[in-house]
Amino acid sequence: MATTAGTTSTTATPPKGVNRLRFRPTLPASGSWTVQMRWTADPNRASNVPVDIAYSGGVATRTVDQRQSGGQWVPLGTYPFTAGTEGSVLIRTEDTDGHVIADAVRFVRA
């Protein structure tokens, strides 16, 4: 079972200020969910995109390289979430070295 938190496309180009995009799912059940992210890869993308995953135990920050692994769902880890809309994934542009793409995030029941 997968819950897609949203599909959108946005870019941030250097020089840039602080840009952020939050995906917030409506999860049907509490438990462990694998968070996955998808983007289009290109040499002009950032190799150091900070992604904050807010789950029931806190916040985990992962860094993704958007120059690689484009066009596929990339797992960012498995975390405990409560049912509803309290969890989220925040994609940030601070101190990145290229375009930041926020195409889609999904949560897959682990």
C-alpha positions in Angstrom: 0.0 0.0 0.0 1.4 3.4 -1.0 0.2 6.8 -0.1 1.4 9.6 -2.4 1.7 12.8 -0.4 1.6 14.9 -3.5 3.0 15.4 -6.9 4.3 18.8 -7.9 7.3 20.2 -9.7 9.3 23.1 -8.5 12.9 24.3 -9.0 15.1 26.6 -7.2 18.1 28.1 -9.0 21.2 29.6 -7.5 21.5 32.3 -6.4 18.5 31.7 -4.2 17.0 32.5 -0.9 15.4 30.0 1.4 12.8 27.9 -0.5 11.0 25.0 1.0 8.3 22.6 0.0 6.5 20.3 2.4 4.7 17.1 1.5 2.1 16.1 4.1 0.4 12.7 3.7 -2.9 11.5 5.1 -1.8 8.1 6.4 -4.6 5.6 6.9 -2.9 3.6 9.7 -0.2 4.0 12.4 3.0 1.9 11.9 6.2 1.8 9.9 6.2 3.5 6.6 9.0 3.8 4.0 9.5 7.3 2.7 10.4 7.5 -1.0 11.2 10.5 -3.1 11.2 10.9 -6.9 12.8 13.6 -9.2 14.3 14.0 -12.7 18.1 13.9 -12.7 20.3 16.3 -14.6 23.9 17.6 -14.3 22.4 21.0 -13.3 20.6 19.6 -10.3 21.9 19.9 -6.7 24.0 17.1 -5.3 23.3 18.1 -1.7 19.5 18.5 -1.2 18.5 18.5 2.5 15.3 16.6 3.2 13.7 16.6 6.6 11.4 13.7 7.5 9.2 14.5 10.5 7.9 11.2 12.0 6.4 10.2 15.4 9.9 9.8 16.9 11.4 13.1 15.8 13.0 14.5 12.7 15.6 12.8 10.5 17.5 14.8 7.9 18.7 13.0 4.7 20.8 14.4 1.9 19.9 13.4 -1.7 21.9 13.8 -4.9 19.5 14.9 -7.6 22.2 14.5 -10.3 21.7 10.7 -9.9 18.8 8.2 -9.6 16.3 10.2 -11.6 13.0 8.8 -12.8 12.7 6.2 -10.0 11.4 6.1 -6.4 14.4 6.5 -4.1 13.9 5.2 -0.5 14.9 7.7 2.3 14.3 5.3 5.2 11.6 3.6 7.2 10.1 5.4 10.1 7.2 5.1 12.6 4.2 7.4 11.8 0.9 7.8 13.5 -2.3 7.7 11.4 -3.4 11.1 10.0 -1.5 14.1 8.8 1.1 14.7 11.5 4.1 13.4 9.5 5.7 15.3 6.7 8.7 15.6 4.3 10.3 19.0 3.9 12.6 19.6 0.9 14.9 22.6 1.4 17.3 24.6 -0.8 19.6 26.1 1.8 23.3 25.9 0.7 22.6 23.6 -2.3 24.8 23.5 -5.3 22.3 23.5 -8.2 18.6 23.3 -9.1 16.4 21.6 -6.5 13.5 19.5 -7.8 10.5 18.5 -5.7 8.5 16.2 -8.0 6.9 13.6 -5.6 7.1 11.9 -2.3 5.3 8.7 -1.3 4.9 6.7 1.9 4.8 2.9 1.5 3.6 0.6 4.3 6.6 -1.3 5.5 
